[in-house]
Amino acid sequence: MGDDPYTSETQANTHAPWLTDHPLKVDVTGLRDYAKDMLDQQLDLASRSAHLTHVFDLPVQAWNGMVLGEAAFLRAQMLGNAAELSAYLGNLGQTLYNIGAAAQTVADIYGTADAIGAADLNDVLFAFGDPTAPRPGSLPKNIGQTYDEALLADDQKVAPAPASSADWGPATITYQSEFQSTQTSFDKVTGQTREVVTFNVPGGGTVVTTTIYSDKHEVISTNSTRTTTSYDIRTNTEVDVVDSDGSTTTTTTTYDSSHEVVHEDSSTTTTVDGKTETTGHREVTVDPKTGVRTETTYNAKGEVIDRVVLGPETKGEPGVQTPINKPYDPTQNGALSG
């Protein structure tokens, strides 16, 4: 192996005596702002990643049913690439959150101190979860517990299980009446109980109430969603309204005589402190002549944040098709039977 041609550069970049000559300084206010910026970046990445659902849907829609082997391979390849991209963005978002959380932890260690206070590098190691780093004495006792540690400590207030968590066990369903049923699930780690009550309103509509209980059967959280659907046979228009804790999503869909979608309009409004505003809007239009479908999503300001244009759907024959040689095959026409 030859000599390193960049010896002097490597020495200059790795030789940092200033690390020992000068103490590490902490700007608490700057760290807190930085932590907030990292959280904002994670939330922005998560919202933008929602648009990637198209890269999963379109390959399946493009090559559905019986297709050539080359098309099936391309479909699988595109779905695999989409899955890898989604996993990467998920890890990136988690990394942004972890860096922000570490910055916030260092800020919490030094409280209201400013740049004149010297910091210990062990504090940074502790903030990043190094199990060998000692816990700083100045860190408040209620700060510094990871999610896994909270589960092991069975601390329900620090780590409540979300209603959509995959940790819930199999649900037991009981029926109170022909209109109401209850699904009950348990989390063996936290001892919590999830109860989902579904009530079918006579005359139309469904109310789903999800409640999370602690191991002492104290209510941790509750959420209720009401869905109503109406249909106008004169105009072939269906209206779906979903209400969920201050948020209402109304979707109006118009069909043609063949019950194909012609136009769909969906908007979401949120009520906070008595003030109602539109927070999202989605529109689907289908050109009756060309069959081209356009899906457009708008933000609260009415700006386009996502648009997908799909060509007309080609006729397909999902499942096993009749061989094209059947009319000419005597063994399939019964000519050789008997």
CORRA-V557744 format. One record per helix or strand. SS is the DSSP state (helix for helix, strand for strand). FROM is the first residue (numbers start at 1). LEN is the number of residues. Records with the same first field share a line. If there is no record, write none. Layout:
# CORRA-V557744
SS = FROM-LEN + FROM-LEN
This chain:
# CORRA-V557744
helix = 7-8 + 18-4 + 28-35 + 69-42 + 121-7 + 147-6 + 326-3 + 330-4
strand = 24-2 + 118-2 + 172-4 + 180-7 + 193-8 + 206-8 + 219-14 + 237-8 + 247-9 + 261-12 + 275-12 + 293-6 + 304-7
